[in-house]
Amino acid sequence: MTPIITVFANSPDGGRGLARDMRVRWALEEVGQLYEVRTQTFAELKQVDHLRRQPFGQIPTYEEDGLVLFESGAIVLHIAQKHPGLLPADPIARARAISWLFAALNTIEPPIVEREQMPLVEREQPWYSEERLAFLDDRVRIRLRDLSARLGDSDWLEGEFSAGDLMMIEVLRRLERSPMLGEFPELVAYIGRGCARPAFQRAFASQLKLFRASSAV
């Protein structure tokens, strides 16, 4: 069975490829696995059919041969374990690559998302202030500083490109419009290397084509 992933019918990111289905698309492109997409409107995400696949009414989901998965990290890990190309063969290197996948989701992404969301959804709250924004900026900078120091002048986090790099780069891309990313040239170059990969380019083009088609309707 060709895997099916669910994606936004009209992504709120404006075609920038920041929705979490992009992570799954990129992983599938890296391993050369064909896939189909099932578009979901925001209303459809909350309907019973989708909630059976994703109990929180989000995207992406992944279906193949009776298996239904949700959460982008779990899906990317499944793809990486099933197909060669995204995890090293050596058990120790493999375990470290998986550690970076979890680090992207559990250590790097939360402060980035919190900073991103605050001016959008909390502006009218009594705790909203420039001091609070500065505090959140500092939290993000600390994570970026530590990650940049670990990466150094290496191309990838653990030798060869892996699912850990894929997930880390996708998380860091959320900062593409933030001036603080420019404070870490090693990370800017790291993102650039990931986005230059042919598999990323194919995945990005696929989601952009869908976004443009849905916007034209």
Secondary structure as GFF3:
##gff-version 3
##sequence-region A 1 217
A	DSSP	beta_strand	4	8	.	.	.	ID=ss1
A	DSSP	alpha_helix	21	31	.	.	.	ID=ss2
A	DSSP	beta_strand	36	40	.	.	.	ID=ss3
A	DSSP	alpha_helix	42	45	.	.	.	ID=ss4
A	DSSP	alpha_helix	48	53	.	.	.	ID=ss5
A	DSSP	beta_strand	61	64	.	.	.	ID=ss6
A	DSSP	beta_strand	67	70	.	.	.	ID=ss7
A	DSSP	alpha_helix	72	82	.	.	.	ID=ss8
A	DSSP	alpha_helix	91	103	.	.	.	ID=ss9
A	DSSP	pi_helix	104	108	.	.	.	ID=ss10
A	DSSP	alpha_helix	109	121	.	.	.	ID=ss11
A	DSSP	alpha_helix	130	151	.	.	.	ID=ss12
A	DSSP	alpha_helix	163	172	.	.	.	ID=ss13
A	DSSP	three_ten_helix	173	175	.	.	.	ID=ss14
A	DSSP	three_ten_helix	179	183	.	.	.	ID=ss15
A	DSSP	alpha_helix	185	195	.	.	.	ID=ss16
A	DSSP	alpha_helix	198	216	.	.	.	ID=ss17
###
